[in-house]
């Protein structure tokens, strides 16, 4: 994941008070759902739900972000945590909850829009 820049949404969207960020997919860990070159629009916060795509700081390398599918969820509110799973766990260099454990929902982003990049 590569963060491009933060922005906000206009008031007519209902999300206007939540920070929105754009991300770009750079690895194969979420194939076939997401491929390198795809773009994401994500909203900070919200309750994680099983099957949702979430973006969060990598617990093993805080200077980058990861996108993963939510597995199980436990807790509520600020105490919520989720299992972060790759769709393609055999891709080279994949890290997910099998390596670093559960992820706090605080500070994570919910993917609300994807844009397909060029397919090779």
N, C-alpha and C positions, 0 to 999 in steps of 0.2 A: 504494500500500500504506500502511496505517496500522497501526502497532503498538499493540495495546491493553494487554497486560501480559504479563510472563513468568510461568511457573509450572513446576511439576514434575509428573511422572507417578508414580503409586504403584508399589511394587516388583513387583506382579504383572504388569506390562506388558512387561518386558524392555527398556524404554526409560528406566527410572527414573533413570538417572544422566545422561541427556542433557537439557539445557534444552529445554522445549517452549514455543512462543509462538503466540499467536493473531494473525492478520492479517485485515484487511478489504480487499477489492478496491474501488478507487475510480476506476479508469480502464478504457478499452476495449481496451487493447493485447493482451489475451489472449482476446478474443471469438472464437469462440463457446464456448470451453472454460470461461472464467470471465467473469462479468459484474459490473458495479458492484453492491455489496450482498452479494456472496458472501463467506463467511467461510472462513478457512484455519486449519488446525492444522499446525504445522511443527516438525520436530525438528532441532536444530543438529547439523551434522557429517554424517558418512557420505560415501561415495564418490559423486560425481556420475556418472550414467549417461545415455546418450543417450535423449531422450524424457521424462525426469523433469522435474517442476516444482520449481524452486528459488527461494527468497527470499534476497535479499542486499542490502546497502546500495548505493544508487545511486552509481556512481563519479562522476557529474556533479553530484550534489546529496546529500552524505552524510547529510543529516537525514531522508531518506526511504528506503523500501525498495522494491525492484522484485521482481516475480515474472515469471520467464521460463522457457521450455522449454530444456532442455539440448540443444545441437546436438552438435558434436564435443567430445571430452574428450582432454586430453593431460596426461602426468605422473601421478604416484601420490603418495599420502600428502599431506604438507604442501605439496608442490610441484604438486599437481593444479590444473588450470585448465580452465574450460569456456567454450564459446561460448554466450552467452545470447541466445535468439531469441524474438521476439514471434510469437504465433499470428496477429495482425492487424497486420502492419507498416505498413499505410496509415492506421491510426487517427491522429487529431490528437495531436501531441505525443509520439509514440512514440520511445523511446530503447532501444536494445539494442546488442549487440556490433557491429553495423554502424556504430555511432557511437563507442562507447567501447572496443572491443576485447574481449579475453578477460577473464574474471573468475576470480579466485582462489577455489578451493573453501573455503579457510579462512575461517571466519566466516559461511558460508552455511547456509541451512536447507533441509531436504528436506520438501516438502509430503506429509503422510501422510493428511490428511482434508480434504474440502471440504464446506461446507454452503451449499446454494443459497439465495440471498436472493430477495426478491419479484421476479418478472419483469414488465417493463413492455411 
